[in-house]
Amino acid sequence: MAGNLTHEFELYTPETFKILLEHEVNKSRRYRNPLTLIHLSIEAEPNEPTTQHSAEVFAINALNLQLRQTDIPCKRDDEFIILIPSTDEQGGRIVCQRLESMFNVQPQTHDRVSFKMATFIGMASSPGDSSLSGNQLRQQASTAMQRARANRISNTVLFSEIT
């Protein structure tokens, strides 16, 4: 696991996240609880290492404010994947709307660095009785995020709405 970046918030490594994802998918099937996965990508302007780093720290702080302790976030490059256990599509939409409201304020400032930030959010949900694997759920959320990024959509794209 990665070290704590703030007092209450921990980002998991991709390897640990994959294990936790499979565990939560299996638990979801067994107890018939829904599961939601959010894939979030950020781009900072100007496109420089300093502004990208500031945007990532800003995003981590925003996630720290919005996520529950039971949620499972992972950072991979400039993207975040967030597993939200026991949350259906409607609950996932609410989480995404809160994230949108935090990220879509321009310009952002962190540590005296001002930047514009574009966020692209894709979301996929699985009802508790689904036979989806963790890999399939992750691919669906990724496909939705890629659609948002390709079309420069600042609102969340739901996988269920693009199929």
N, C-alpha and C positions, 0 to 999 in steps of 0.2 A: 504494500500500500504506500501511496505517496504520503509525505508528511503533511501535517495540518498547515493550511495556508492562512486560515483565520482561526479564531478560538473554537468555533463550533463546527466547522465545515471541513470535510475531508474529500478530496478527489481521489478516486481509485485509479490504479494503473489499468491499462487495457486488458492485461492478463487477468487481474483480479475481477474486473468488471465482467468479463466473459463467464467466469465461474459463478459469480453472483447472479448474472442474467439467467443462466441455465437453472440455477437453484430456484429462483423466483418463478420461472416459467413452469417448472415441475410442481412447485407449491400451488401456483395458480390453477393448474389442471386438477390437482388433488382436491383442493378446497373450493373450486369453482369461483375464484375471485378474479376480477378483471385485472388487467395489467396495461400500463401505458408506457411508451418509449418516446422520448423527445430527442431529436437530433438538431443541434443548433450550431450554425456556422457564423463567425464574425469576420468582418473586413473593416479595417481602419483606413481612413484617409487623413493625411497623406500616408501612402504605403511605405512606411519606414519601420525598422525594428523597434524604435522607441515608441512610436504611436501604436504599433501592433501589441507590444507588451502592455502598454497602458490600457488598451481596449480589453485585453485578456484579463487584467487585474480588475478592471471595472466590471466585466462580465462575472467573474468569480464572486465579487462582492454582491452583485445583484442576485446571483443564484443563492448565495448565503442567506440573503434576506427572504427569498421566496420559497425555498425548498424546505421540506420537513426533514427531521432527522432520519426517518425511515427511507427517504429517497436515496437513490444510488447514482451519484454523478461521476463521470469519467471525462478526462480531457485527453484529446488526441490531436496534436498539432494545434490548429486554430479552431478546432471543433470540440463541442461538448456533447456527450450522450448522457441522457438522464433517464434512469429507470424509475418509474413511479408505481410501486406496488399498490394493490387494492384500489386502483383508480380506473374508472371506465372512461370512454371517449369524452363524455360530457365534462367530467372532472378534469381530464387532461386539457380540454379547451380552456377551462377557467385558468389553469396554471399558465398555459401559453399566453393568454390575454394579459395576465399580470406581467409576464416577462416582456411582452411587446410594449406595454406601457412604460416599463423601465428603460428599455433599450432604444425606443424610438424618439427620445428627447434629444434634440441637437442644439449645439454641439455638446459633446461630453468633455469632462475634464477629470484627469486623475494625476495626482502628484505634479501639479502645475503644467501638465501637458494637455493641450486642447486638441481634439480630433473629432472627425465625423465617423460615426460607426454605422455600418449596415449589418443587420442581423437577419439571418434566414433560418426559419424554423420549420422542421418537418415533424409530423407526429403520426404514430401508428398505435392502435390499441388492439387488445385481444380480450374477448370475453373469457371468463374462467373455464368454459367448456371447449375451448379451441384446441385444435391439434397443432397450432403453429409452434415451431421451434424458436428458440432464442435468436438463432441466425436469421430466420425468416422475418421475425419481428424487427430485427435490426436493419435488415435490407429494406423493408417497407418504410421505416422512418427515414432511412438514408435516401430512398427514391423520392419521398415527399420533400425533403430538404433540398435535394438537387433540383427539383422542379421549382421550388421557391427561388433558389439562387439563379438558375438559368433565366427565369422570367423577372428577376429583381422584385419579387413580391415581399413586402415587409410584414404581411400578416402570415399567420401559420397556415401551412398547407397540410391537410389531412390526407393520409394515404387512402382512406375510405372514399374520399371525394374524387380521386384521380383514376380509380379503376372502374 
